[in-house]
């Protein structure tokens, strides 16, 4: 029974988060201190030159080969965050956004897409209404570096904004409070250690962290409930699950369209060192010494300031030793560190990545700028020898060449296998997955297994069902449910991941899984009818959706809605904001006689302790299949009246 109260979460009282506790101040004093938390400050030093950064010079200076920058503007871009604009552009155009650069107060944004997709992107976006105003698309022009205002010189026309300071003593913030504070500090000259940046929740005990994240996901459920209600009202209809009575009948939190299970946290013994993948930047620290670690900040000349990862709690000890070994190798190397300054862009060493399997095996990828092939062994041979001598469990080493301005290499950047095995074996839920240096794989395998178990128990496909795995990566969740259904079909954009999924199916002896490369919005609408024709009209369909942060394209959502045999969806989201938009599209009753989806249960999953990130899992089912929740018990007065009426009737007999 989906409405069984025994499955309903018991979150902490609302008063626990977001208000003063303990020896709290009086209300008037609290208000005064809350106002003192924010002070007026000129536009952030690193962001007040944002337009220059987005031009040919600055942080976003160089556009990688094969890409081009466009200038987009709309009146309704003002006050809209960069992430929301990027999400809307990706979903409206159906084209991958390589980069989006926008400050919140801008009515414009700089967007980078691949050159071959410019025409399709412009056709899809130019003139399209964003909220209530059209979007204009122009070519992005370079800005002359000589026209830029010197750093530290205040722009007299710059707007002033509030930068949040520390909270009053005794105040326990919500996750939204902390996220907003992080955003206000970004680019505002607030100096933080890498520990503060990588683990902003570390100062709170883990029970408090879980409470913050559970409340955040509950707010996301309220958000899509409210949005769905407004959408239905636009069409002159009523969606029952958005009404307050539905929440009471299903024992859901107030204004939530479905109940929430208790949050799934990371087990106590795995709260530290839980990551199985880390990337370490090679550069210099504040003292000018060579360091292999995390970026503390980007300096005015665009050179990153690097600090050691030694104090970061979620980095395993063996990876910290790995960073130390690489640091010593780079120090002894005749090859220089890559110089990322605006006018330099020279040198070799850029970053190193390591992946760690539960069996102790480690895969390493070293990223460098291009250098003569005949000197390749001079760089790789001493590095491999040092890694093997350190007894780190290294079984595989790759070299990636990257000449782009950013350390995020372009697709197709040369990747050379220089030592050991070509794949790393990762166990998960009784299966073994082989991954490469560029494959996506969940970075917290312990909590990932708990998330997958929850998702599969909710999806519960029968032995004759077709299971869709949309945005399947290397096939993890689909292969984990292959023995529970008739056939698994996976869709994935990255061809390398699709090949890995096929290899993983063969490795685990799974013959009822197939995988297709391409954009889900291009592949699914054509593929789904063919699959149903092959499997027959009585074949039930269930789907797992695990999209990237922007969510799913509207054509994918429409194809899922239009598939009458699709009865159940489990949506796994790393971004509750984009999930809310997708849920509205799946659940809104926009056509007469349509059988829309209804959210049935939700749960928060903490895959990343000590950080502000949280996963969310949501179960949706067709309205026609959802059990009617039990009616509300009568109010005491009504019950007394009913009893009195019954007594009077008996007396009259």
KOLROTI-588727 format. One record per residue: x, y negated, z of N, C-alpha, C in turn. Coordinates in steps of 0.02 Angstrom, whole numbers, plus 50000, padded with zeros to 5 digits. Atoms other than C-alpha are relative to their C-alpha. Example, Ala and Ser with C-alpha at 12.3 -4.5 7.8 and 13.67 -1.06 7.14 Angstrom:
500455005950000506155022550390500454994050000
499585005949997506845005350357499614994550037
//
This chain:
500425005950000500005000050000500444993850000
499565005950003500864983949943499854994850053
500185005149951499934973850074500085002650071
499904997249933500444985050221500404995250042
499645004949959500924972950360500655002650029
499384997449973502284984750419500594998349957
499465001850045503284979350267500114992549997
499955007250003503044961050298500574997450042
499435002649963504534950850352499774996450063
500135003749939504614943250524500544994650006
499475005249999505644927450490499994996150065
499985004249941506204916150631499494994549996
500485005550001504984902550682500254994249958
499805005550043504974887650567500404994850037
499655005049961505624877050709500745001650008
499304998149989507264886750712500464996449953
499565002950049507944879250553499754993249978
500165006650025507994861050503499764995250053
500175004849948507634853250672500495000550058
499564999649942508614848850830499775005450047
500164994849952508694863050955500414999150063
499625000349938509334865951131499904993350033
500045006549967509754849851219499934994749946
500115004550056509004840251075499814993050023
500165006949984508754821751072499264998749992
500705002050009507084812951082499884998349927
500165000950070506174810350919500284993449973
499775006550024506604791850904500765000149990
499274999750005508444795150938500205004549942
499854995550055508424809650814499934996449933
500105003750062507714798450678500564995049989
499465004950007509034785250713500645003449979
499384996550018510444797950704499945002849930
500084997350067509704805750547500134994649948
499875005550046509744788750464500744998449998
499285001549997511544786550522500415005249963
499644994850035511994802650433500174997949929
499895002050068511914793650266500254992849998
499735006850006512964778550219500054998349927
499945002250069513014768250062500745000149979
499324999750025514554771349957499994999049925
500015000950073515024765949780500045006849966
499984993850038514924778949644500675003550012
499424995949982516134793249678500584998649953
499405001650039517914790149621500095004749942
499894995150053517994806149522499435000149950
500564999850046516264803949446499864993349967
500145006550030516224785249412500344999349933
499684999950066517354788849265499735005849960
500274993950029516194802949212499934999649925
500085000450072515844796449039500665001249964
499354998850030517694796349004500195007350004
499854992949993517864813949071499645004049947
500394996350049516514819548952500224998549929
499755001550066517394811348806500595004349983
499444995950021518934817548718500545000350051
499504999849947520014813048867499665001850064
500284998449935519794818349047499885007450008
500114993049981519164834349126499715004049943
500314996550055518084839048978500314997949934
499665003250056519374831848860499995004149937
499914996150061519724845748738499405004649989
500524995250018518334854948649500345006049970
499664994050022518874872848624499865001349926
500084998350070519104879448448499335003449990
500634996850016517464884148367499404996850033
500555003449965516434872248476499984992649981
500075007250012515764854648457499564997050055
500375003449948515074841848579499464995649970
500565004150021513384833448560499804995350057
500255004949952512644818248647499245000349999
500724999549995510864820948707499744994750049
500285005049956509744807748785499245000550003
500735000249989507984806448856499884995950063
500155004149941507184794348978499905004450062
500144995749943506684809049087500605004050023
499384996949974508484815049105500224996550065
499805003749940508684801649239499775003750062
500124996649936508774809349413499925007549993
500074992750010508714826749337500705003150005
499344997049992510184837849393500255003449936
499684997050058511404844549266499755007149987
500204993050007510904862649301499315000849970
500684999550027509064859649264499984998249926
499975002050071509464850749100500295005849959
499694994650037510614864949047499535006049994
500484994550002509314878049094499454998849948
500535001750048507964869048994500265000449929
499714999950068509104866948842500105007249975
499874993150020509604885348841499355003749985
500624996450009507834891648859499594997349942
500385003050054507074879348735500315001549932
499664999050064508394881648600500145007449985
499814993050010508774900148629500735000749982
499295000050018510614895748607500424999250063
499565000349941512004898348733500344993250004
499685006549989512624881848806500695001350028
499324998749977514504882648819500184995550060
499885004649944514614867148930499444994850000
500465005749994513434853748995500294995550054
499725004749952514104838249080499534994150008
500495005349987512904825949162500014998050073
500105002449933512814815149315499254998850011
500725000149986511134814549402499674993549979
500315006450015510854796049371500004998449925
499975001150073511214797449183499345001749967
500554997950043509854797549052500275003649938
499684996450056511054806948938500435005650027
499574994449981512114822648940500455001749941
499544997650051513614829348844499955007649999
500124992950006513264846948781500475002949947
499544996750046514504858848699499705006749978
500254993850029513904872648582500485002249945
499584997650054514734883448451499804996549935
500115004050061514924874648282499475003149955
500474996850045513924887648188499284999750026
500675000349971512444884848305499754992850007
500205007049993512394865748295499354998649965
500595001550039511084865248158499375002850034
500574996849968509924877648246499834996650066
500105003349936510174869048414499664993249989
500275006750013509824851648343499275000549977
500684999150025508274857848251499515001750057
500434997849945507594865848411499894994550052
500025004849945507964851148528499804993049978
500135006950021507884834848428499254998749994
500715001850002506194826648457499565004050047
500384996049953505644840048581499894996150064
500175003849939504784832948735500295003450061
499764997849934505704834748899499584996250051
500495002949955504364831849031499524995749960
500485004150038503524816848947500344995749947
499655004150050504864809248833500425004449954
499624995950048505734815848676500754999750013
499274999549994507564820948669500324998049934
499625002250059508754812448549500675003649999
499384996350007510254822248483500464996449952
499505003250043511814813948414500675003550007
499324997349996513604818648379500364996850059
499635002749944514714816748532500664997149977
499395003350023516094804148497500524999650055
499455000849952517784803048579500004992950028
499935006649969518074788748699500744998450006
499315002249998519684779048686500244999850073
499754999849931520714782748842500204993150025
499805006749979521294764548842499424995850025
500595003749978519504758848872499785002150070
500224997549935519374768549034500244995650057
499835003949942519374759449199500515003750042
499504996649958520904763349307499685003150061
500254996649940520604775549448500054995550060
499995004049939520154767249611499714993149991
500295006650012519504751449527499245000749997
500724999349994517674749249572499644996849941
500415002750054516414746949432499474995450031
500485004649968515414731349478499275001749983
500684998350020513894738449385499795006950024
500164993249978513974755649466499454999950053
500514999349948512454761049564500325002750063
499764997549936512704764749746499565005950020
500394994249979512184781349816500185002250069
499904997849932512064790049982500435006350001
499584994149990513404802150037499875002550071
500204997449935512834813250178500605001750044
499474998549952513934814350332499785005950043
500154994249957513894827150473499314999150033
500655000149968512254831950556500084998550075
499975001249927511814826950735500145006450038
499854994149958512374838550873499355003750016
500594995949986511154852850898499555001249940
500414999250060510434851650722500235006249962
499844994150040510364868350631499724998949930
500255001850066510254864250445499705005949963
500244994950045509304873750313500525000949945
499544998850055510204881150164499954994349949
500095005750046509464867150058500384993950026
499615005549970510214854350179500735000749981
499294998950013511924862150155500164999349926
499895000750073511754863449966499994992649980
500045007250016511224845149957500624996350024
499405003249974512684840150066500605001649956
499454998250045513884849749954499964995949936
500085003950061513164840849802500204992850011
499845007049986513334823849884500754998950008
499275000449991515164827549922500385001149935
499654998250062515564833849747500224993749962
499745005750037516684821249662499994993550039
500065006249961516444808849805500624998550041
499385001349964518234809449867500025003250068
499994996549936517794820750015500495005749996
499474995050003519344831150047499815006050044
500164993949964519004849150098500545005249989
499544994550008520074864350126499675005349955
500304994850041519844879350012499565004650042
500434995949956519124888550162499324996850008
500645003549995517784875250183499615000549935
500344999650064517404875949997499765007049984
500174993250017517404894849980499525003250049
500434997049948516494898850143499674994650042
500305005749963515414883850192499555002050058
500444997949945514304894350308500385003650055
499614996049952515734902250406499924997550072
500075002749932515424890750555499375002550035
500624997549970513724898850583500055007650008
500004992749991513484916250654499575003249945
500314996950058512844929050530499245000350004
500735000049992511084930050602499714993349977
500235006650022510914911250572500054999349925
499935000250073511584912950395499425003749966
500554996250029510284926350358499344996250005
500615003949992508914915350429499954994349949
499985005450050509454900950316499805002649931
500114997450068509434911850161499295002849992
500684997550003507784920250203499504994349992
500435005950005506974903150226500054997049930
499905002850067507714897250060499605004049948
500384995850047506954912049965499254999250011
500715001249985505294909450054499784993549967
500165006350033505334891549989499945000949925
500044998650072505644898349813499335003349983
500654996850011504084909249829499454994750004
500495005449996503094894049885500014995749937
499935004350060503784884349736499655003249941
500334997250059503214896749604499255001050012
500714999749986501554898849693499664993449984
500275006750014501254880149685500004998549925
499965001450072501844878949504499485004049961
500504995850034500724893449450499304997250012
500665002949985499234885249536499884993849957
500075006050041499544868749447499915001849926
500054997850069499764877749281499305002749985
500674997250011498124887049301499484994550000
500475005649998497224870949345500004996149935
499965003350065497854863349183499555003549948
500414996150047496944877449091499285000950025
500674999749974495394875249198499825006850030
500124993449971495594892249281500265000250071
499764999049931495934898949455500385006550003
499594993949990497314911349497499955001850073
500184998249932496764920649651500605000350047
499434999049955498504924549718500334993550021
499715006549980498944905949728499594996650054
500445003149952497514902349849500225001750072
499804998849930497824900650039499705006450030
500324994149972496594914650077500375006449981
499614994150023497644926949974500595001150047
499434999349955499154923350084499785002950067
500254997449937498104926750239499825007449994
500224993050009497384942950169500595004749989
499424995750012499094949550115500524999450055
499535001349945499934943350276500664997249973
499425003650027501124932850171500104993650039
499905006549967501924917050241499544994849970
500455005350022500884901250226500214997349932
499895002750067500724895150045500445004449956
499624995350041501654910449979499525004749965
500444995850040500854920649840500115007450010
499894992949986501574937049904500395000750065
499614998949939502304944650062500755000549985
499274999350006504184944850093500245005450048
499684995149957505154959650159500564996650040
499435002849964506504956350290500624999849956
499415000950042508104950150211500485005950006
499504994750002509394963150158500684996650007
499355003149988511064957850232500575004849985
499404995850006512824964250210500155003250067
499854996749936513264977250343500564996650037
499525003749958514264970150489500725001949986
499304997850011515804980650449500274997749933
499775002250066515884972950274499924992549991
500085007250005515674954450313500644996549979
499365002850022517514951350277500315004649947
499664996150051518514956750126499535003849954
500494996250038516944961650031500064999449924
499965001050073517424955249858500445005249967
499594995350037518054967649730500334996749939
499685003750054518604954049608500174993050024
499805006949985519584937949632500444997349944
499565003550047520404925349516500414995050039
499555004649966521914915849580500354995549949
499695004850045522534900049495500744999250019
499285001049989524414897749474500144992549991
499875007250003524954880049514500444997950058
499595002749945525674869349654499554997250055
500385002749943525094864249828500184992750011
499895007149987525114846949906500734998250011
499285001249989526954848849951500415001049937
499644998950063527384852449769500285007049993
499744993250003527764870649806499545004449958
500394995550042527224884449689499525004150043
500504996349963525624892949746499565004049953
500484995950036524474906849686499405000850046
500575000049955522764904149762499404996949968
500615003150023521164894149747500094992549991
499965007250014520894876549679499684996250058
500275004349947520694864149821499654994049972
500315005650034520334849449708500374998649935
499695002250062520694842149536500244992950012
499715006649988521864827249549499854995349942
500175005150050521724811049450500285001649931
499694998450064522894817449315499775006649971
500314993750020521824833249297500415006150020
499614994349975523154844049380499665002850063
500334997249940522344856149505500485000550059
499624999249938522944856249685499815006950028
500134993049982523114874449740500195001250072
499854997849932523024881549916499965007650003
499994992849990523334899149977499305002650018
500634996749983521864911249993500055004050065
499864995949941522594918350154499454999550052
500515000949948521204911150265499295001249975
500684999050028519734915350150499745006850024
500224993849968518694928550241499775005449953
500264994850043517924937450092500505002849951
499474997350043519584940650003500345005850037
499694994249966520244958250045500744998850013
499305000849981521944959350129500475002149943
499564997650054522674969149982500034994849943
499995005250052522184954949863500434994050023
499565005349974523054942249976500735002049991
499314997550012524624953049967500164999549925
499915000450072524384953749778500194992949980
499855007050017524364934649767500704998150021
499335001549976525954933849869500535003049955
499524996850045526844946249755500054996249935
500005003850062526324936549600500364993450009
499675006449987526914920249680500765000949997
499284998850001528644927549707500255001449929
499814998550070528684933949527500044993749958
500025006150039528214917149455500594995550019
499425004049977529544908549562500645002349966
499394997250028530864920249493500005000149924
500074999550073530224919249314500324994149964
499745005650040531084908949179499454996149964
500565003350034529364904449112499674994950048
500295005249956528594888149180499255001050011
500725000149986526874886049257499674995349950
500365004250048525584878849137499844993350032
500115006849977525484859949157499334997649971
500685001750022523654854749150499884992549997
500105007250004523944835949152499774997949930
500315002150063523044826049017500494999849942
499535001150055524574821948916500515005749992
499494994750001525534838048948499755006249963
500274993850029524614854548916500575004249971
499444995950020526224864448911500175004950056
499834994949951526984879349002499675006649984
500234993250015526484897649017499515002750052
500424996749949525804904649183499374995950015
500635003649987523954900249210499635002950060
500364996949944523034912549323500085007649998
500004992749996522904930649380499325002250028
500624997149976521354941249407500135007250022
499934993049980521244957549504499315002750019
500614996449982519834970149523500215006050042
499834994749953519814982849663499445005150003
500494994649995518934999749660499965002650071
500074997149934518265008449814500515005550013
499494994849991519565022049783500704997150008
499355003249988520975009349805500374998049937
499665001950063521425007349620499884992749984
500055007250016521754989649559500164998849926
499885002350068521614982149385500214992750003
499725006849999522604966149349499974997149930
499955003750062522434953249212500374993550013
499615006249995523734939449192499824995649941
500155004650055523224924249092500574995049992
499485004950016524544913649007499814996149938
500045003250065524664901048868500415004249951
499634996150051525334908048704500754998650006
499275000750002527204911148697500265005449952
499754995450051528344920548574499915007350018
500134992949988527884938848557500635003850020
499374996549984529704944148565500214998950073
499845001349930529784936748741499485002950049
500564997549958528214945548803500255004750054
499764995149952529144959748887500414996750056
499615003749950530264947148976499564997450056
500475002349949528714940949067499665005850035
500424994749971527714956949092500405005350037
499634994449971529084969549135500164998850074
499865001149929529684961449299499374999550042
500635000549963527884957749349499725006950015
500264993249989527314975749325500435003750050
499544996649954528854982149416499874997650072
500125002649933528514970649565499335002350029
500664997749977526674975449574500015007350020
499964992949984527074993949572500415001150064
499574999349941528454991949702499644997950064
500365002549941527254982849819499485004850025
500484994949979526134998249829499314997150012
500665003249996524544988649795499455004349969
500494995750034523695002849700499874997949929
500105002450069523924994349531500055005749951
500024994750050523425006349393499944997449929
500125002850066523134994349249500194992649999
499805007150007523874977749188499854997749929
500155003150064523244966549047500294993049998
499775006950012523904950348972499494996649955
500465004050040522674937248909500344993549980
499715006250025523254922748799499454994949992
500515005250001522294906548820500334993249990
499735006650014522734889948740499484994550007
500535005049990521104881148783500184995450057
499885004649945521074866148899499795003050066
500264996949939520074876149025500305007050010
499774993249985520644892049113499465005249982
500524995550024518974899449058500115001349926
499804998550069519574907948900499395000849955
500524999350050518534907648742499875007449984
500114993150024517674923748683500475001549942
499544998150053518894932948573500724998150014
499315001649983520454926448662500415006550002
499604993850004521874939048634500085003350069
499934996049938521904952848767500445006049984
499514994850015523394964548771500085004650060
499914995049947523494980548872500755001650005
499274999449994525274981248940500235005750046
499784994649955525264994949073499405003950026
500474995749964524295009749141499365001649962
500644998050028522485014649113499634994049971
500375005450032521325004649003499364998150038
500625001249965519825005949120500095001250075
500004999149927519475004949307499355003550019
500594996249980518275017449386499714997250065
500355003049942516985009949505499405004550018
500574995849979515815021549604499414995750023
500605003649978514005015849634499415004849998
500594995949993512495025749696500085006949968
499894993250023513255042649654500255000549929
499755000050069513815037549478500684996649999
499355003250010515495031849411499964995649938
500015004850056515655016449301500714997949983
499345002350023517175012249197499924992949973
500055007050021517464993649173500684997649975
499395003150024518734982949082500134993550036
499825006349965519564966649134499484994549990
500495005350013518164956149057499285002150015
500674997549987516674966949107499704996750062
500355002449940515354960349226499845005950045
500184994949950515164970649385499904996350065
500155003549937514394965449550500615000050046
499385000849961515754958749665499955002650072
500084997249933515014965649827499655006849992
500304993650017514744984249792499575003050055
500384997249944514094988649966499284997350000
500675003149999512644976249965499665000949933
500304998650065512394978949778499625006650000
500344993549996511954997049815499344999350038
500625001149962510664991149943499484996449957
500455003750044509924978949817499705004749948
500244995450052509814992349681499505005150029
500464995249970508995004749800499324996850011
500645003549991507664991849843499654999049933
500295001350066507394987249660499715006449970
500234993850030507235005349605499415002950038
500574997549961506055009849748499374996149982
500585004050021504914995549694499795001649929
500174998650070505014999449509499685006949993
500254993149997504715018149540499695002549935
500284997450063504515023449357499875007550006
500114992849997503755040649331500425003549947
499554996150043504605054549235499854999249926
500185000850070503685050049073500054992749978
500005007250014504005031249079500624997949960
499455003550032505095020148971500224994550047
499735005149956506225009249078500444995249959
499615005150034506874992949003500494996950050
499485003349959508504985749072500234993949961
499875006250037508554967749011500584996250032
499375002949975510264959249028500355005350042
499794994049965510994976149073500735000250019
499294999749984512854972149081500305006649977
499694993650017513844988449085499545005950015
500504994749993512234998149119499885002550070
500014997249932512334999849308499305001950022
500654998449970510514998549364499595004749956
500364995650045509805006949209500225007250006
499744993149994510925022149225499825002950068
500184997549933510515023149411499275002450002
500704997750000508665025749366499875004849942
500104995750058508945036849213499695006750019
500274993449980508535052749311499294999650027
500685000949974506865045349366499504998649945
500465002050053506125041249195500165003949936
499924996550064505945047549017500574997249959
499495003150042507075034948931500184993150028
499765006749981508135019648975500244996549937
499775004150056508395005848847500284993550029
499675005949974509644992148889500134994849946
499855005750045509864974948808500534995750032
499445004049973511444964748828500304995849944
499725004650049512194949648740500725001849981
499284999050011514034954548759500135006949970
499894993550032514544968348636500475004650040
499534995949960515994974148747499635003450057
500394997149945514774976948890499565005649975
500434994850029513614986948777500415006449987
499574994250011515054998348726500175003450067
499854997249934515495000448910499395003850027
500614996649977513675004948948499935006849967
500044993650036513695018448814500515004950027
499474995649973515345025348880499825002350070
500194998149931514675025149058499445005250000
500534994950006513135034949004500325006749985
499664993750017514255048048924500415002650058
499574998049944515435048249073499595003550055
500434997249947513975052349190499525005349974
500424994750028513175065049072499284998049992
500685002550008511645054149042499854999349925
500154999950072510835057148872499364996349982
500645003350014509185047748889500054992450006
499905007349997509925030048886500304997649935
499725003150060510235018948735500084992550013
499835007049987510955001348726500054996149935
500035004250060510764986948603500324993350015
499655006349992511874971748581499634994449964
500325005850030511154954548546499624996050051
500425004149956510104940748621499355003750012
500624996449983508624948248713499414997149962
500565003050035507464935748629499975001849926
499984997750069508034941948458499855007449994
500044992850005508084960448495499345002850026
500574996949967506624963948612499344999749960
500645000250035505134957648509499945005049943
500024995150054505614969148364500095007150025
499834993349975506284983648465499425003250038
500524997249956504834985748587499455003649961
500524996350037503484990148458500265006649971
499714993850028504655003048378500065005350054
499944995249945504985011148547499325002950019
500674997749980503135012048588499705004549947
500254995750053502715019348418500325006950004
499634993649994504045032748448499765004050061
500164996549938503515036848627499255001250010
500714998849996501635035748602499634994950042
500405005149967500205024848665499905001250075
500104998549930500125033648833500624999050043
499365000849964501925029648880499974993650042
499975005849956502015018249030500694996849996
499365003650005503365004749026500114996150065
499785004049942504294997249175500644996449980
499425004050020505634983849164500374997150060
499565003649953507104977449266500304994149962
499725006150029507604959549227500544997450046
499445002449959509304953749287500384994749960
499715005050045509654937649189500554995950033
499525004949972511064924949209499634994250031
500305005549961510754908849306499454996249963
500545003850033509724899849171499345003749995
500624996350006508424913749174499915002949930
500144996750063507564921649023499704995249949
500295003950055507104914448854499255001049997
500734999750002505264910648828499755005749954
500214994750045505174923248684500045006950034
499954993749962505764937248800499405000650047
500564999849954504454932648928499345001349964
500614998950038503104932148795499955007249976
500004993050022503624949048726499815004750057
500174995849942503494956448901499254999350016
500715001149986501774948648928499575003649949
500404997250054501154954948760500015007749998
499954992649999501674973048794499505002750051
500534997749955500064980248866500215006050041
499794993949964500954996348917500504998550055
499555002149946502164986549027499594998450062
500425000849941501404988049199500364997150060
499645002049940502784983649321500674997049981
499365003450012504274971749324500344998950067
499585002149943505684969949450500494994949974
499585005650022506544953249429500544998850053
499435001249955508284951549507500304993349979
499785006850018508844933449515500554997650046
499485003449962510414924449568499854992650006
500195007150000509504907849545499244999450010
500725000449987507794906349630499644994449963
500335005550036507464889949537499785002249930
500204997750066507494897749363499505005850005
500494994749990506554912849430499304997150006
500665003149991505124901349482499694998149934
500265001950066504954894749305499785006149960
500174993950038504954912349231499385003350029
500594996949968503674918649358499364996549977
500585003750023502474904849307499805002349930
500154998050069502614910149124499745007249997
500244993150000502324928449168499315000750031
500614999149961500844925549283499434995449979
500535004750019499874910949206499505003449952
500524997350044498214916349129499844994849947
500075005250051498294906548967499525002049945
500454997850053497164917248855499435004150029
500594996349978495434924548875500135007549996
499944992850000495444942848923500715002650012
499314997849990497324943148958500085003050070
499864996749936498004954049098500694997750024
499355002749981499384943249175500305003950058
499664996949943500644948649304499844996250064
500125002849934500434945749490500615001650044
499454998449954501884944149615499735004150059
500244995449948501724958249742500444999850062
499545000349943503274957849853500644996449979
499365003350012504884948049868500475001550058
499504999149947506494949949966500634996249982
499355003350007508084939949991500555005150012
499434995549992509754948949975500634995850006
499395003949990511364941750045500605004049975
499424996750031512704947949926500654996350016
499405004249992513904933849972499994996650069
499975003049933514064931150161500484994050002
499605006149987514764914250218499974994949944
500085004850055514284905950052499274997849997
500685002450007512724896449998499595004049950
500344996150052512274909549867499565005450030
500464994849977510804921349888499655003049939
500364996550052509994934349775499275000850022
500714999149986508124936949761499735005549956
500314994750038507144952249707499244999150006
500725001050002505324950749654499665005549961
500404995050035504064964249608499374996749973
500625002450031502684959649485499635005949968
500414994850032501244970649426499424996749963
500585002550035499804968549306499424998950049
500565001749956498304960449388499515005850006
500494994650000497204975249339500225005950043
499754994349961498314987149438500134998250073
499865002149932498524976849596499405001450045
500534998549953497524983149743499734993750032
500315005749966496294970949818500225000150073
499795000049930497004965549987499385000450045
500584999349955495894969250138499714993150017
500325006549984494624955650182500234997550068
499835003049935494944943750325499505002350052
500484998449947494174948850492499554994150012
500455005649988492654938550536500244995750058
499825004449945492914923450647499605001950062
500354997949939492434926250829499284997550004
500685002649997490924914750816499545003849953
500414996550049490324923550659499855007150024
500104993249974490564940550741499465000050054
500505000449947489544935050892499304999049970
500655001150032488154928650779499745006349967
500204993850033488154944850680499755005150051
500204995249948488054955150840499324998050029
500645002349973486644944250907499435001549952
500514998750050485704945950745499825007449998
500124992750000485924964850750499595001950061
500384998549939485274965150931499274998049993
500695002350010483734954950885499615004749956
500334995450046483354966650743499825006550035
500144993849963483484981650860499404999150047
500555001349954482304973450985499335000049964
500625000550037481034970750850499745006849977
500224993550024480994989150806499555002850052
//
